[in-house]
Amino acid sequence: MVDLWLKDAKIVPENMIVSLGIEDGKIAALKKIAPKREECINLRESVILPGLIDAHVHFRDPGLTYKEDFRTGTMAAAAGGFTTVIDMPNTRPPTDTAKAFKEKLKIADHKSLVDYGLHAGVGKLKDIKNLFKLKPASFKLYMDLLDDDTLEGIFREIKNLQNDGGQEPLISLHCEDKETVESSTLKMRSKGRDKPELYARARPVLAETTAVSKALKLAGKYGLKIHICHVSTEESLGLIDEAKKSGLKVTSEITPHHLLLNSSYLRKCGNFAKTNPPLRDQKDKVEIGSLNDVDIIGTDHAPHTIPEKEQNVWNALPGIPNLDATLPLLLTQIKQRNLTFTDLKRLLCENPAIIFNIKNKGFIKRGMDADFVVVDMRKEGIIEPDKFKSKAKYSPFKGFKVKGMPVMTMVRGNVVMEDDHLSKNQGNFIYS
């Protein structure tokens, strides 16, 4: 006898109606009809998806918890249908030593409602080996903060991990070229203007494509797997596609804002649309029709306070909180026939699990974790940042009409969100 049945769930894109049996947090059975007299939740033919995996969040914990913490961040995740998150290392202190990594694990273990992993930063080269033993999802490098020699030194050191055998290391990269960003920003600031739309010119397309080219060259030289975060231009996507065809081990991510918005939102929304890399002109941005060339969608959930966003463009902090809004925005694209459920599962469930080596997640199959999000494709709403579970109550998507909403989120068989109401849950480290 299983612990719980999810009765009459619609599996997409096959449009099959099945009942899912859950036992000990795993998918134990898939049947046409749930056995009678056993505990069940009747989904009444609502669409069920594997729990979403977000490989790119900034929960600001420790050190910056006035913006967000692991509790509120994972509340937003659960509300948005995400059952697994991977946190970035730019906290205070940064997660670039074994000690800091262990401390953040303790915080997440205490606070997280959903399952979690951590990316590691790189400070001193001597710390890389001990960090790797703790199973980071990747080593995250910010190329806008690194000169070329330092960057190559890090690649060389991480290559040594590969030579030691065992799990293959992965490098995730923020691709904006340091020299290009610094010179372009100086040029824009020297004009004495502070309109938000100038920010896109201070971090131009060239900054991203130059950095992507450097990253691909180093990946080829050292034979390492790399993952390019928040690709914002078609040109960068083309470079990555060429590299894949040549045999390089490279994957790419796009965010909801780089996919659905353009640089005009810097004028419409001001600094609430400020992010790195910046929103691009329509002629340069990645179009939704190019998603076949993208490997995953990551929210780059990067919350700040409203006062931090209301400063002038050169001082306002970059970042957009997306966990609450991403799934409704993408379900709306499905309703508009710009996207399919197959795309959604590939970009937000299956590929993140494969790329980041997350066992037992991302698929609805026997033996996998019972992580699900149930969606109501008839439910309509509006993006209202004031109602976000995140501490950050702003969004350039404010006022967007959406059709299709998450109505239930389950982590290892436990309901953590139902009809926007959250329940207690203990998240687990995904690499235990």
URJOLIN-V91899 format. One record per backbone hydrogen bond with DSSP energy under -1.0 kcal/mol. NH is the residue of the N-H (numbers start at 1). CO is the residue of the C=O. E is the energy in kcal/mol with one decimal. If there is no record, write none. Layout:
# URJOLIN-V91899
nh=[NH,NH]
co=[CO,CO]
e=[E,E]
This chain:
# URJOLIN-V91899
nh=[3,4,5,6,7,9,10,11,15,16,18,19,20,21,22,23,26,27,28,29,31,41,43,45,46,47,48,49,51,52,53,54,57,58,64,67,73,74,75,76,77,78,79,80,81,82,83,84,85,86,87,88,91,92,95,96,101,102,103,104,105,106,107,108,109,110,111,112,115,116,117,119,120,121,127,128,131,132,133,134,135,137,139,140,141,143,145,151,152,153,154,155,156,157,158,159,160,162,163,165,171,172,173,174,176,177,181,182,183,184,185,186,187,188,189,190,191,192,198,199,202,207,208,209,210,211,212,213,214,215,216,217,218,219,220,221,222,223,224,226,227,228,229,231,234,237,238,239,240,241,242,243,244,245,246,247,248,250,251,253,254,259,260,261,263,265,266,268,269,272,273,274,284,285,290,291,293,294,296,297,298,300,301,302,309,310,315,316,317,319,326,329,330,331,332,333,334,335,336,337,338,339,344,345,346,347,348,349,350,351,353,354,355,356,357,358,367,368,369,370,371,372,373,374,375,376,381,383,387,388,398,399,400,402,404,405,407,408,409,410,411,413,414,416,417,418,419,421,423,427,430,432]
co=[22,22,39,20,41,18,46,16,11,11,9,31,6,29,4,26,23,368,21,21,19,5,7,8,43,375,10,373,371,81,348,84,86,301,60,64,69,70,71,72,73,74,75,76,78,77,52,52,115,54,117,57,89,62,89,94,97,98,99,100,101,102,103,104,105,106,107,108,83,428,85,87,138,95,124,125,127,128,129,131,132,118,170,120,172,174,142,147,148,149,150,151,152,153,154,155,156,158,159,162,225,139,227,141,174,207,177,178,179,180,181,182,183,184,185,186,188,189,195,196,198,204,204,205,206,207,208,209,210,211,212,213,214,215,216,217,218,219,219,249,171,251,173,253,284,233,234,235,236,237,238,239,240,241,242,244,243,248,226,228,296,255,256,257,280,262,263,264,265,269,270,271,281,281,287,288,290,291,252,347,254,56,56,320,305,306,312,312,308,274,322,325,326,327,328,329,330,331,332,334,333,333,340,341,342,343,344,345,345,346,349,350,351,352,354,353,27,365,360,25,369,410,49,408,47,405,402,400,384,385,395,383,397,381,379,376,374,374,417,372,414,370,411,409,409,421,407,418,416,112,116,429]
e=[-1.8,-1.6,-1.9,-2.8,-2.5,-3.5,-2.9,-3.2,-1.4,-1.4,-2.7,-3.8,-2.2,-3.0,-3.2,-2.3,-1.9,-3.0,-3.1,-1.4,-2.8,-2.8,-2.8,-2.7,-1.4,-1.0,-2.5,-2.5,-2.0,-2.1,-3.2,-2.7,-1.8,-2.3,-1.9,-2.1,-3.0,-1.4,-1.6,-2.1,-1.9,-2.6,-2.4,-1.6,-1.2,-2.9,-2.3,-1.5,-2.0,-2.0,-2.3,-2.9,-2.1,-2.3,-2.2,-2.1,-2.4,-2.5,-2.2,-2.2,-2.1,-1.9,-2.0,-2.8,-2.7,-1.7,-2.1,-2.9,-1.9,-2.4,-2.0,-3.0,-3.0,-3.0,-1.8,-1.4,-2.0,-2.4,-1.2,-1.6,-1.5,-2.8,-2.4,-3.2,-2.8,-2.1,-2.0,-2.4,-2.3,-2.1,-1.8,-2.0,-2.5,-1.9,-2.6,-2.1,-1.1,-1.3,-1.7,-1.4,-1.9,-2.4,-2.7,-2.9,-1.2,-2.0,-2.6,-2.5,-2.3,-2.4,-2.6,-2.1,-1.9,-2.2,-2.8,-1.9,-1.1,-1.9,-2.0,-1.8,-1.4,-1.1,-1.1,-2.5,-2.4,-1.5,-2.9,-2.3,-2.0,-2.7,-2.5,-2.1,-2.3,-2.4,-2.1,-2.3,-2.5,-1.1,-1.2,-2.4,-2.6,-3.0,-2.5,-3.2,-2.3,-1.8,-2.2,-1.9,-2.2,-2.4,-2.2,-2.0,-2.4,-2.1,-1.3,-1.6,-2.3,-1.3,-1.7,-1.9,-1.8,-1.6,-2.6,-1.9,-2.2,-2.1,-1.7,-2.0,-2.9,-1.5,-1.9,-1.5,-1.6,-1.9,-2.2,-1.4,-2.2,-1.4,-1.8,-2.0,-1.8,-1.2,-1.2,-2.1,-1.2,-1.4,-1.6,-2.7,-1.2,-2.8,-2.2,-2.0,-2.2,-2.9,-1.8,-1.2,-1.6,-2.3,-1.8,-1.6,-2.8,-1.1,-2.3,-2.7,-2.1,-2.7,-2.2,-1.6,-2.9,-2.0,-1.4,-2.0,-3.3,-2.1,-1.1,-2.7,-3.3,-1.8,-3.1,-2.7,-2.2,-1.8,-2.0,-2.9,-2.5,-2.9,-2.4,-2.4,-2.3,-1.8,-1.5,-2.6,-2.5,-2.8,-3.3,-1.8,-3.2,-1.4,-2.5,-2.8,-2.6,-2.6,-1.9,-2.8,-1.5,-2.4,-2.9,-1.9,-2.1,-2.5,-2.7,-1.3]
